Amino acid sequence: MNNPRITLTAREIEVLDLLSRGLSSKDIAEKLFISSNTVEYHRKQLLRKTESKNVAQLIGYAFRKRILS
């Protein structure tokens, strides 16, 4: 995670928060009124931007960087 200045969109942060609460892509899609494919796109973007290998590492990153509290 070499880039300390990543920029996440408001929607990416919403998806990240819901992922951290244990919601599935389908549940997130229903809650945000978007498609499951769109949730998957945001998840992939989050993993890419944070250089995380999986959602667990992504959530840890988000808490360490105080993106989530």
C-alpha positions in Angstrom: 0.0 0.0 0.0 2.4 2.5 -1.3 0.0 5.3 -2.1 -0.9 7.2 1.1 -3.1 9.7 -0.8 -5.7 7.5 -2.5 -9.0 9.2 -3.3 -12.2 7.3 -2.8 -15.6 8.4 -4.1 -18.5 8.9 -1.8 -20.2 5.8 -3.3 -17.0 3.7 -2.8 -17.0 4.8 0.9 -20.7 3.8 1.2 -19.9 0.4 -0.3 -16.9 0.0 1.9 -18.9 0.8 5.1 -21.6 -1.7 4.1 -18.9 -4.3 3.4 -17.4 -3.7 6.8 -20.9 -4.4 8.3 -20.9 -7.9 6.6 -23.5 -7.2 3.9 -23.3 -9.2 0.7 -23.1 -7.6 -2.7 -26.8 -8.4 -3.3 -27.8 -6.7 0.0 -25.6 -3.7 -0.7 -27.2 -3.4 -4.1 -30.7 -3.4 -2.7 -29.8 -0.9 0.0 -28.2 1.5 -2.4 -30.7 0.9 -5.3 -27.9 -0.1 -7.7 -27.1 -3.4 -9.5 -25.0 -6.1 -8.0 -22.6 -5.6 -10.9 -22.1 -2.0 -9.9 -21.4 -3.1 -6.3 -18.8 -5.6 -7.7 -17.3 -2.8 -9.8 -16.9 -0.6 -6.7 -15.5 -3.5 -4.7 -12.8 -4.2 -7.4 -12.0 -0.5 -7.5 -11.6 -0.4 -3.7 -9.3 -3.4 -3.8 -7.2 -1.9 -6.7 -6.9 1.6 -5.2 -5.9 0.3 -1.7 -3.7 -2.5 -3.2 -5.6 -5.0 -1.0 -5.8 -8.7 -1.8 -9.2 -9.3 -0.3 -12.0 -7.6 1.5 -10.6 -8.4 5.0 -7.4 -6.6 4.1 -9.4 -3.8 2.6 -11.4 -3.3 5.8 -8.3 -3.4 7.9 -6.8 -0.7 5.6 -9.9 1.4 5.9 -9.8 1.4 9.7 -6.0 2.0 9.9 -6.3 5.0 7.6 -9.4 6.2 9.5 -11.6 6.0 6.4 -14.0 4.1 8.6 -14.3 4.4 12.3 
